[in-house]
Amino acid sequence: MRAAAPVHIVALGDSLTAGYGLADKDGFVPRLQAALAKNGIAADIANAGVSGDTASDGLARLDWSVPQGTDAVIVELGANDMLRGIKPEVTRAALDGILQRLTARHISVLLCGMRAAPNMGADYALAFERIYPELAARYGVIFYPFFLDGVAADLSLTQHDGMHPNAAGVGVIVQRILPKVLELLTRSLAQHPS
């Protein structure tokens, strides 16, 4: 899969996308761009990660975060909703709004899921975690079940707060999510052949 011109991707997210606590080169966006380059794919990935953002914040800034000419969007939101105990129906409505607007613009989407922390309780976890697969199915978008897969709860891969990935943790995230990003780009090229 090779695109003639660089593919324009926006990574819409929170601190996990923004690269909180990391040197610029170690964040998710530059590491993903480098991984795509190794696969022979020229990608221009805009970092639209804002530390502390909830899904509702992401929806509020969607139109200026995802400019015209964007081919694909990676949506990574919801961790702050969960940490603040925001009602799952509020998070669901915001993510639904994001997917609705991106789908209407014919932009390919990779939706990244999030898991609830154990201290949130089983009822909250069930209501929160089901948001992602259900919305992915509803809109037919590509789905990656857990953004922090392989990193969460591994203190050797997180910063001192035990939540944000360190540079090694970002490496694990990029390695695991890369097949889904490649699938996203394949779908985007099929939708927008140059």
TORPA-4810 file (N, C-alpha, C, O; in nm, 3 decimals):
<nodes>
NODE_1_0.084_-0.118_0.000_0.000_0.000_0.000_0.089_0.124_0.000_0.160_0.149_0.097_M
NODE_2_0.084_0.200_-0.108_0.164_0.322_-0.114_0.079_0.436_-0.167_0.010_0.423_-0.268_R
NODE_3_0.085_0.545_-0.096_0.015_0.664_-0.142_0.116_0.753_-0.213_0.231_0.765_-0.170_A
NODE_4_0.073_0.814_-0.323_0.164_0.901_-0.397_0.198_1.024_-0.313_0.316_1.057_-0.295_A
NODE_5_0.096_1.090_-0.262_0.117_1.207_-0.176_0.106_1.161_-0.031_0.045_1.058_-0.004_A
NODE_6_0.164_1.237_0.062_0.150_1.197_0.203_0.004_1.191_0.244_-0.076_1.276_0.206_P
NODE_7_-0.030_1.091_0.322_-0.166_1.078_0.372_-0.177_1.168_0.496_-0.088_1.170_0.581_V
NODE_8_-0.288_1.241_0.505_-0.308_1.337_0.615_-0.394_1.273_0.723_-0.512_1.243_0.702_H
NODE_9_-0.334_1.253_0.839_-0.401_1.189_0.952_-0.407_1.289_1.066_-0.312_1.364_1.089_I
NODE_10_-0.517_1.291_1.139_-0.526_1.368_1.262_-0.542_1.270_1.377_-0.628_1.183_1.373_V
NODE_11_-0.458_1.284_1.480_-0.473_1.205_1.603_-0.545_1.294_1.704_-0.486_1.383_1.764_A
NODE_12_-0.674_1.267_1.721_-0.760_1.347_1.808_-0.770_1.278_1.944_-0.828_1.170_1.954_L
NODE_13_-0.713_1.340_2.047_-0.713_1.271_2.175_-0.683_1.359_2.293_-0.700_1.481_2.289_G
NODE_14_-0.636_1.293_2.400_-0.605_1.361_2.525_-0.454_1.353_2.549_-0.376_1.352_2.454_D
NODE_15_-0.411_1.347_2.675_-0.268_1.346_2.707_-0.196_1.225_2.650_-0.076_1.232_2.624_S
NODE_16_-0.267_1.114_2.630_-0.205_0.993_2.575_-0.162_1.016_2.431_-0.061_0.962_2.386_L
NODE_17_-0.239_1.097_2.359_-0.204_1.136_2.222_-0.103_1.251_2.223_-0.009_1.254_2.144_T
NODE_18_-0.124_1.345_2.315_-0.041_1.467_2.318_0.105_1.436_2.350_0.195_1.510_2.309_A
NODE_19_0.129_1.326_2.424_0.267_1.292_2.462_0.306_1.351_2.596_0.422_1.388_2.617_G
NODE_20_0.211_1.359_2.686_0.233_1.416_2.820_0.356_1.356_2.888_0.372_1.234_2.895_Y
NODE_21_0.443_1.444_2.939_0.558_1.400_3.017_0.673_1.341_2.936_0.769_1.289_2.994_G
NODE_22_0.664_1.349_2.803_0.766_1.287_2.717_0.838_1.392_2.634_0.784_1.499_2.606_L
NODE_23_0.961_1.361_2.595_1.030_1.445_2.496_0.950_1.440_2.367_0.886_1.339_2.337_A
NODE_24_0.953_1.547_2.289_0.872_1.555_2.167_0.886_1.431_2.079_0.787_1.379_2.029_D
NODE_25_1.009_1.385_2.060_1.034_1.273_1.969_0.978_1.140_2.022_0.963_1.045_1.946_K
NODE_26_0.948_1.133_2.152_0.905_1.007_2.214_0.754_0.991_2.222_0.706_0.886_2.264_D
NODE_27_0.678_1.094_2.183_0.532_1.087_2.193_0.472_0.991_2.091_0.540_0.944_2.000_G
NODE_28_0.343_0.963_2.108_0.272_0.869_2.022_0.276_0.911_1.875_0.302_0.828_1.788_F
NODE_29_0.250_1.039_1.847_0.239_1.085_1.708_0.371_1.073_1.632_0.373_1.013_1.524_V
NODE_30_0.484_1.127_1.685_0.609_1.111_1.610_0.654_0.966_1.598_0.711_0.927_1.496_P
NODE_31_0.628_0.886_1.701_0.668_0.744_1.694_0.583_0.668_1.592_0.634_0.581_1.521_R
NODE_32_0.455_0.700_1.584_0.369_0.636_1.484_0.410_0.678_1.344_0.415_0.596_1.252_L
NODE_33_0.438_0.806_1.327_0.480_0.857_1.195_0.608_0.786_1.151_0.622_0.749_1.034_Q
NODE_34_0.701_0.766_1.244_0.827_0.697_1.214_0.801_0.550_1.177_0.864_0.497_1.087_A
NODE_35_0.708_0.486_1.248_0.676_0.346_1.219_0.614_0.332_1.081_0.642_0.236_1.009_A
NODE_36_0.530_0.428_1.043_0.470_0.425_0.909_0.577_0.447_0.803_0.576_0.382_0.699_L
NODE_37_0.669_0.538_0.830_0.778_0.565_0.735_0.862_0.439_0.712_0.905_0.412_0.600_A
NODE_38_0.885_0.362_0.819_0.960_0.236_0.806_0.887_0.138_0.715_0.949_0.053_0.652_K
NODE_39_0.754_0.151_0.709_0.672_0.067_0.622_0.655_0.129_0.484_0.574_0.082_0.404_N
NODE_40_0.731_0.236_0.455_0.726_0.298_0.324_0.606_0.388_0.302_0.569_0.418_0.188_G
NODE_41_0.543_0.432_0.412_0.423_0.515_0.400_0.455_0.657_0.444_0.495_0.680_0.558_I
NODE_42_0.436_0.750_0.354_0.454_0.892_0.388_0.325_0.941_0.452_0.221_0.950_0.386_A
NODE_43_0.333_0.972_0.580_0.214_1.019_0.651_0.246_1.150_0.720_0.355_1.169_0.776_A
NODE_44_0.151_1.239_0.716_0.161_1.365_0.787_0.057_1.357_0.898_-0.063_1.372_0.873_D
NODE_45_0.103_1.333_1.022_0.010_1.314_1.134_0.008_1.440_1.220_0.109_1.479_1.278_I
NODE_46_-0.109_1.502_1.227_-0.126_1.621_1.312_-0.160_1.575_1.453_-0.248_1.492_1.473_A
NODE_47_-0.088_1.630_1.550_-0.113_1.594_1.690_-0.221_1.686_1.746_-0.194_1.800_1.783_N
NODE_48_-0.343_1.634_1.751_-0.456_1.709_1.808_-0.491_1.650_1.944_-0.608_1.633_1.978_A
NODE_49_-0.387_1.619_2.020_-0.406_1.570_2.156_-0.395_1.686_2.253_-0.302_1.766_2.245_G
NODE_50_-0.491_1.696_2.345_-0.491_1.802_2.446_-0.504_1.737_2.583_-0.603_1.671_2.613_V
NODE_51_-0.401_1.755_2.665_-0.402_1.694_2.798_-0.524_1.740_2.877_-0.557_1.859_2.880_S
NODE_52_-0.590_1.646_2.941_-0.707_1.676_3.024_-0.839_1.674_2.949_-0.945_1.684_3.011_G
NODE_53_-0.835_1.662_2.816_-0.960_1.667_2.740_-1.049_1.546_2.766_-1.002_1.432_2.776_D
NODE_54_-1.178_1.574_2.776_-1.279_1.468_2.779_-1.331_1.448_2.637_-1.293_1.521_2.545_T
NODE_55_-1.416_1.348_2.620_-1.477_1.326_2.488_-1.558_1.448_2.446_-1.559_1.484_2.328_A
NODE_56_-1.626_1.512_2.542_-1.704_1.632_2.509_-1.615_1.746_2.464_-1.652_1.822_2.374_S
NODE_57_-1.496_1.759_2.526_-1.400_1.861_2.481_-1.355_1.832_2.338_-1.342_1.924_2.257_D
NODE_58_-1.331_1.705_2.309_-1.290_1.666_2.174_-1.395_1.700_2.071_-1.364_1.746_1.961_G
NODE_59_-1.521_1.677_2.107_-1.631_1.711_2.016_-1.638_1.861_1.995_-1.662_1.907_1.883_L
NODE_60_-1.618_1.938_2.102_-1.629_2.085_2.093_-1.525_2.144_1.999_-1.551_2.247_1.936_A
NODE_61_-1.409_2.082_1.988_-1.302_2.138_1.902_-1.283_2.056_1.775_-1.183_2.073_1.704_R
NODE_62_-1.376_1.969_1.745_-1.359_1.876_1.632_-1.336_1.948_1.500_-1.243_1.914_1.426_L
NODE_63_-1.419_2.046_1.470_-1.414_2.106_1.337_-1.282_2.177_1.308_-1.232_2.172_1.196_D
NODE_64_-1.224_2.244_1.409_-1.095_2.309_1.382_-0.977_2.216_1.406_-0.866_2.244_1.360_W
NODE_65_-0.999_2.107_1.478_-0.891_2.009_1.498_-0.873_1.919_1.376_-0.764_1.867_1.351_S
NODE_66_-0.980_1.901_1.301_-0.978_1.814_1.182_-1.009_1.899_1.060_-1.124_1.911_1.020_V
NODE_67_-0.905_1.960_1.000_-0.928_2.053_0.888_-0.967_1.980_0.759_-0.956_1.858_0.748_P
NODE_68_-1.012_2.060_0.664_-1.040_2.006_0.531_-0.913_1.942_0.477_-0.803_1.991_0.504_Q
NODE_69_-0.926_1.834_0.403_-0.810_1.766_0.347_-0.758_1.653_0.435_-0.662_1.586_0.400_G
NODE_70_-0.823_1.633_0.550_-0.784_1.521_0.637_-0.835_1.391_0.577_-0.953_1.381_0.541_T
NODE_71_-0.747_1.292_0.565_-0.785_1.163_0.507_-0.837_1.065_0.612_-0.927_0.986_0.585_D
NODE_72_-0.780_1.071_0.732_-0.814_0.973_0.835_-0.795_1.034_0.974_-0.712_1.123_0.993_A
NODE_73_-0.872_0.984_1.070_-0.862_1.033_1.208_-0.851_0.915_1.303_-0.924_0.817_1.292_V
NODE_74_-0.757_0.926_1.397_-0.747_0.831_1.508_-0.811_0.900_1.627_-0.763_1.004_1.672_I
NODE_75_-0.920_0.843_1.679_-0.991_0.901_1.793_-0.952_0.827_1.920_-0.978_0.708_1.934_V
NODE_76_-0.889_0.899_2.013_-0.844_0.842_2.140_-0.893_0.934_2.251_-0.819_1.022_2.295_E
NODE_77_-1.015_0.913_2.297_-1.076_0.997_2.399_-1.157_0.910_2.496_-1.202_0.801_2.461_L
NODE_78_-1.174_0.960_2.617_-1.257_0.889_2.715_-1.187_0.858_2.845_-1.253_0.836_2.947_G
NODE_79_-1.053_0.854_2.844_-0.981_0.821_2.968_-1.011_0.923_3.078_-1.031_0.885_3.193_A
NODE_80_-1.015_1.052_3.043_-1.043_1.154_3.144_-1.188_1.149_3.190_-1.218_1.180_3.306_N
NODE_81_-1.278_1.112_3.101_-1.418_1.093_3.140_-1.425_0.988_3.252_-1.489_1.008_3.355_D
NODE_82_-1.356_0.876_3.227_-1.357_0.766_3.324_-1.294_0.808_3.456_-1.348_0.781_3.563_M
NODE_83_-1.178_0.874_3.449_-1.108_0.913_3.571_-1.190_1.013_3.654_-1.177_1.018_3.777_L
NODE_84_-1.273_1.091_3.587_-1.357_1.189_3.658_-1.495_1.133_3.693_-1.576_1.201_3.756_R
NODE_85_-1.521_1.009_3.653_-1.651_0.949_3.682_-1.767_1.013_3.608_-1.880_1.012_3.655_G
NODE_86_-1.737_1.070_3.491_-1.844_1.129_3.409_-1.939_1.017_3.366_-1.896_0.906_3.335_I
NODE_87_-2.067_1.048_3.366_-2.167_0.945_3.331_-2.138_0.888_3.193_-2.118_0.964_3.098_K
NODE_88_-2.138_0.755_3.180_-2.107_0.695_3.050_-2.196_0.744_2.936_-2.152_0.750_2.822_P
NODE_89_-2.320_0.779_2.967_-2.407_0.825_2.857_-2.360_0.960_2.802_-2.385_0.991_2.685_E
NODE_90_-2.294_1.040_2.885_-2.238_1.168_2.838_-2.120_1.142_2.744_-2.108_1.203_2.638_V
NODE_91_-2.034_1.050_2.785_-1.919_1.012_2.702_-1.967_0.952_2.571_-1.915_0.985_2.464_T
NODE_92_-2.065_0.864_2.580_-2.120_0.799_2.459_-2.174_0.903_2.362_-2.147_0.897_2.242_R
NODE_93_-2.251_0.998_2.413_-2.311_1.100_2.326_-2.204_1.182_2.255_-2.217_1.215_2.137_A
NODE_94_-2.096_1.216_2.328_-1.989_1.295_2.267_-1.915_1.216_2.160_-1.890_1.268_2.050_A
NODE_95_-1.880_1.092_2.190_-1.811_1.008_2.091_-1.901_0.981_1.971_-1.854_0.978_1.857_L
NODE_96_-2.028_0.962_1.996_-2.125_0.942_1.888_-2.126_1.065_1.797_-2.127_1.052_1.675_D
NODE_97_-2.125_1.184_1.858_-2.123_1.308_1.780_-1.998_1.319_1.694_-2.004_1.363_1.579_G
NODE_98_-1.884_1.280_1.752_-1.757_1.284_1.677_-1.764_1.190_1.557_-1.730_1.229_1.445_I
NODE_99_-1.807_1.068_1.580_-1.812_0.969_1.472_-1.914_1.009_1.366_-1.892_0.989_1.246_L
NODE_100_-2.025_1.064_1.410_-2.130_1.107_1.317_-2.074_1.214_1.222_-2.096_1.208_1.101_Q
NODE_101_-2.004_1.312_1.279_-1.953_1.422_1.197_-1.840_1.378_1.104_-1.833_1.420_0.989_R
NODE_102_-1.752_1.293_1.154_-1.641_1.246_1.069_-1.693_1.156_0.957_-1.647_1.164_0.843_L
NODE_103_-1.790_1.071_0.990_-1.849_0.982_0.889_-1.919_1.064_0.781_-1.910_1.034_0.662_T
NODE_104_-1.989_1.169_0.823_-2.059_1.255_0.727_-1.961_1.325_0.634_-1.995_1.358_0.520_A
NODE_105_-1.839_1.347_0.682_-1.734_1.411_0.600_-1.655_1.308_0.519_-1.558_1.344_0.452_R
NODE_106_-1.693_1.181_0.525_-1.627_1.073_0.452_-1.480_1.060_0.490_-1.394_1.037_0.405_H
NODE_107_-1.454_1.075_0.620_-1.318_1.059_0.672_-1.311_0.923_0.742_-1.394_0.893_0.827_I
NODE_108_-1.211_0.843_0.706_-1.194_0.712_0.770_-1.150_0.731_0.915_-1.072_0.820_0.946_S
NODE_109_-1.202_0.644_1.003_-1.178_0.659_1.146_-1.127_0.529_1.208_-1.173_0.420_1.174_V
NODE_110_-1.031_0.545_1.299_-0.988_0.437_1.388_-1.028_0.481_1.529_-0.974_0.579_1.581_L
NODE_111_-1.122_0.409_1.589_-1.167_0.440_1.724_-1.091_0.355_1.824_-1.092_0.232_1.816_L
NODE_112_-1.024_0.421_1.918_-0.947_0.351_2.022_-1.030_0.340_2.149_-1.078_0.441_2.201_C
NODE_113_-1.045_0.220_2.198_-1.122_0.197_2.319_-1.041_0.226_2.445_-0.919_0.239_2.441_G
NODE_114_-1.112_0.237_2.555_-1.049_0.261_2.686_-1.118_0.168_2.786_-1.235_0.134_2.771_M
NODE_115_-1.043_0.129_2.888_-1.100_0.047_2.995_-1.113_0.132_3.121_-1.040_0.229_3.141_R
NODE_116_-1.208_0.094_3.203_-1.228_0.165_3.330_-1.131_0.111_3.435_-1.100_-0.008_3.437_A
NODE_117_-1.084_0.200_3.522_-0.999_0.157_3.633_-1.083_0.070_3.729_-1.203_0.094_3.743_A
NODE_118_-1.021_-0.030_3.794_-1.096_-0.120_3.882_-1.174_-0.048_3.991_-1.281_-0.093_4.032_P
NODE_119_-1.121_0.065_4.039_-1.189_0.135_4.149_-1.319_0.204_4.106_-1.390_0.258_4.191_N
NODE_120_-1.350_0.203_3.977_-1.474_0.265_3.930_-1.595_0.174_3.954_-1.710_0.219_3.947_M
NODE_121_-1.569_0.046_3.983_-1.679_-0.046_4.010_-1.727_-0.116_3.883_-1.710_-0.066_3.772_G
NODE_122_-1.787_-0.233_3.903_-1.825_-0.318_3.791_-1.934_-0.257_3.703_-1.929_-0.268_3.581_A
NODE_123_-2.033_-0.192_3.765_-2.144_-0.135_3.687_-2.095_-0.023_3.596_-2.132_-0.016_3.478_D
NODE_124_-2.012_0.063_3.652_-1.957_0.174_3.571_-1.871_0.116_3.458_-1.884_0.158_3.343_Y
NODE_125_-1.784_0.021_3.493_-1.694_-0.037_3.392_-1.772_-0.097_3.276_-1.737_-0.077_3.160_A
NODE_126_-1.879_-0.169_3.308_-1.959_-0.233_3.204_-2.022_-0.129_3.112_-2.017_-0.141_2.990_L
NODE_127_-2.081_-0.026_3.173_-2.147_0.078_3.094_-2.046_0.158_3.011_-2.074_0.194_2.897_A
NODE_128_-1.929_0.184_3.070_-1.828_0.265_3.001_-1.761_0.187_2.888_-1.750_0.237_2.776_F
NODE_129_-1.717_0.067_2.916_-1.637_-0.008_2.819_-1.716_-0.052_2.697_-1.659_-0.070_2.589_E
NODE_130_-1.847_-0.068_2.712_-1.927_-0.112_2.597_-1.952_0.000_2.496_-1.994_-0.025_2.383_R
NODE_131_-1.927_0.125_2.538_-1.947_0.240_2.447_-1.870_0.219_2.316_-1.924_0.239_2.207_I
NODE_132_-1.745_0.179_2.329_-1.653_0.178_2.214_-1.688_0.072_2.109_-1.704_0.107_1.992_Y
NODE_133_-1.702_-0.057_2.147_-1.737_-0.154_2.043_-1.874_-0.129_1.982_-1.896_-0.154_1.864_P
NODE_134_-1.966_-0.078_2.064_-2.102_-0.052_2.012_-2.101_0.061_1.910_-2.166_0.052_1.806_E
NODE_135_-2.028_0.170_1.940_-2.021_0.281_1.844_-1.942_0.244_1.720_-1.977_0.283_1.609_L
NODE_136_-1.835_0.166_1.739_-1.756_0.122_1.623_-1.843_0.040_1.527_-1.836_0.056_1.406_A
NODE_137_-1.925_-0.048_1.585_-2.014_-0.131_1.503_-2.121_-0.044_1.436_-2.155_-0.063_1.319_A
NODE_138_-2.174_0.051_1.512_-2.281_0.136_1.458_-2.234_0.215_1.337_-2.307_0.228_1.239_R
NODE_139_-2.113_0.268_1.344_-2.063_0.354_1.235_-1.972_0.280_1.137_-1.929_0.338_1.037_Y
NODE_140_-1.943_0.154_1.164_-1.859_0.076_1.073_-1.716_0.125_1.067_-1.650_0.112_0.964_G
NODE_141_-1.666_0.181_1.178_-1.529_0.231_1.180_-1.435_0.122_1.231_-1.479_0.025_1.294_V
NODE_142_-1.308_0.138_1.204_-1.207_0.043_1.252_-1.192_0.061_1.403_-1.195_0.173_1.453_I
NODE_143_-1.176_-0.050_1.474_-1.178_-0.046_1.620_-1.054_-0.113_1.678_-1.019_-0.225_1.642_F
NODE_144_-0.990_-0.041_1.769_-0.878_-0.095_1.847_-0.926_-0.099_1.992_-0.946_0.007_2.051_Y
NODE_145_-0.944_-0.217_2.051_-1.018_-0.227_2.177_-0.962_-0.149_2.296_-1.040_-0.097_2.375_P
NODE_146_-0.829_-0.141_2.310_-0.775_-0.075_2.430_-0.645_-0.006_2.396_-0.544_-0.071_2.367_F
NODE_147_-0.646_0.128_2.398_-0.529_0.206_2.356_-0.405_0.170_2.437_-0.294_0.168_2.384_F
NODE_148_-0.422_0.142_2.565_-0.308_0.112_2.653_-0.280_-0.037_2.666_-0.218_-0.081_2.763_L
NODE_149_-0.324_-0.115_2.569_-0.304_-0.260_2.571_-0.154_-0.292_2.583_-0.073_-0.241_2.505_D
NODE_150_-0.119_-0.376_2.679_0.020_-0.416_2.699_0.101_-0.319_2.784_0.215_-0.347_2.819_G
NODE_151_0.040_-0.203_2.817_0.111_-0.100_2.892_0.045_-0.074_3.028_0.114_-0.058_3.128_V
NODE_152_-0.087_-0.071_3.030_-0.160_-0.040_3.155_-0.116_-0.136_3.266_-0.105_-0.257_3.245_A
NODE_153_-0.093_-0.080_3.383_-0.057_-0.156_3.504_0.083_-0.216_3.500_0.122_-0.287_3.593_A
NODE_154_0.160_-0.188_3.395_0.300_-0.234_3.390_0.388_-0.115_3.426_0.411_-0.026_3.344_D
NODE_155_0.438_-0.113_3.551_0.511_0.005_3.599_0.641_0.029_3.525_0.696_0.140_3.531_L
NODE_156_0.692_-0.072_3.455_0.815_-0.050_3.377_0.786_0.025_3.247_0.878_0.071_3.180_S
NODE_157_0.658_0.037_3.211_0.619_0.102_3.085_0.542_0.231_3.107_0.496_0.294_3.012_L
NODE_158_0.527_0.271_3.235_0.453_0.394_3.264_0.542_0.494_3.337_0.646_0.459_3.393_T
NODE_159_0.497_0.618_3.335_0.566_0.723_3.410_0.535_0.707_3.559_0.463_0.615_3.599_Q
NODE_160_0.589_0.796_3.641_0.574_0.784_3.787_0.429_0.786_3.833_0.397_0.734_3.940_H
NODE_161_0.340_0.846_3.751_0.199_0.850_3.791_0.130_0.715_3.774_0.016_0.697_3.817_D
NODE_162_0.199_0.621_3.710_0.141_0.488_3.689_0.034_0.483_3.581_-0.026_0.377_3.560_G
NODE_163_0.010_0.595_3.513_-0.096_0.599_3.412_-0.044_0.629_3.272_-0.074_0.557_3.177_M
NODE_164_0.035_0.736_3.261_0.084_0.776_3.128_0.203_0.689_3.087_0.290_0.661_3.169_H
NODE_165_0.207_0.647_2.961_0.320_0.564_2.917_0.450_0.643_2.915_0.451_0.763_2.888_P
NODE_166_0.559_0.574_2.943_0.691_0.632_2.923_0.732_0.602_2.779_0.653_0.547_2.703_N
NODE_167_0.856_0.638_2.741_0.899_0.620_2.603_0.889_0.473_2.560_0.848_0.443_2.448_A
NODE_168_0.928_0.381_2.650_0.919_0.238_2.618_0.773_0.196_2.602_0.740_0.115_2.515_A
NODE_169_0.687_0.253_2.686_0.544_0.222_2.677_0.484_0.268_2.546_0.402_0.198_2.486_G
NODE_170_0.524_0.387_2.501_0.476_0.437_2.372_0.519_0.342_2.260_0.443_0.317_2.166_V
NODE_171_0.640_0.289_2.271_0.688_0.193_2.172_0.597_0.071_2.164_0.569_0.021_2.055_G
NODE_172_0.552_0.023_2.278_0.460_-0.093_2.282_0.326_-0.055_2.218_0.272_-0.132_2.138_V
NODE_173_0.274_0.063_2.254_0.146_0.107_2.198_0.154_0.114_2.045_0.066_0.062_1.975_I
NODE_174_0.259_0.178_1.995_0.273_0.195_1.849_0.285_0.058_1.780_0.222_0.035_1.677_V
NODE_175_0.364_-0.030_1.837_0.383_-0.163_1.778_0.249_-0.238_1.771_0.220_-0.305_1.672_Q
NODE_176_0.170_-0.229_1.877_0.044_-0.304_1.882_-0.067_-0.243_1.797_-0.149_-0.315_1.740_R
NODE_177_-0.069_-0.109_1.787_-0.177_-0.044_1.713_-0.147_-0.034_1.564_-0.238_-0.011_1.484_I
NODE_178_-0.020_-0.051_1.526_0.020_-0.030_1.387_-0.063_-0.109_1.285_-0.102_-0.051_1.183_L
NODE_179_-0.093_-0.238_1.307_-0.175_-0.308_1.207_-0.311_-0.241_1.184_-0.360_-0.239_1.071_P
NODE_180_-0.371_-0.186_1.290_-0.501_-0.118_1.275_-0.484_0.015_1.200_-0.572_0.055_1.124_K
NODE_181_-0.371_0.082_1.223_-0.346_0.208_1.151_-0.325_0.178_1.002_-0.372_0.253_0.917_V
NODE_182_-0.255_0.070_0.972_-0.236_0.031_0.831_-0.371_-0.002_0.767_-0.395_0.031_0.651_L
NODE_183_-0.458_-0.068_0.843_-0.593_-0.099_0.793_-0.669_0.032_0.768_-0.741_0.044_0.668_E
NODE_184_-0.654_0.128_0.858_-0.718_0.259_0.844_-0.672_0.326_0.715_-0.753_0.382_0.641_L
NODE_185_-0.542_0.322_0.687_-0.489_0.389_0.569_-0.531_0.318_0.441_-0.556_0.382_0.339_L
NODE_186_-0.540_0.186_0.446_-0.589_0.110_0.330_-0.733_0.151_0.299_-0.770_0.171_0.184_T
NODE_187_-0.814_0.162_0.404_-0.954_0.202_0.385_-0.962_0.345_0.333_-1.044_0.376_0.246_R
NODE_188_-0.878_0.433_0.386_-0.880_0.572_0.343_-0.841_0.585_0.196_-0.902_0.662_0.122_S
NODE_189_-0.740_0.509_0.154_-0.699_0.513_0.012_-0.808_0.460_-0.080_-0.827_0.510_-0.191_L
NODE_190_-0.878_0.358_-0.033_-0.988_0.303_-0.113_-1.101_0.405_-0.126_-1.167_0.413_-0.229_A
NODE_191_-1.121_0.484_-0.020_-1.227_0.583_-0.019_-1.189_0.708_-0.099_-1.275_0.773_-0.159_Q
NODE_192_-1.059_0.740_-0.097_-1.011_0.861_-0.165_-0.893_0.826_-0.257_-0.780_0.870_-0.232_H
NODE_193_-0.916_0.749_-0.363_-0.802_0.716_-0.450_-0.746_0.842_-0.513_-0.821_0.928_-0.562_P
NODE_194_-0.611_0.853_-0.512_-0.552_0.977_-0.566_-0.539_0.969_-0.715_-0.492_1.064_-0.778_S
</nodes>
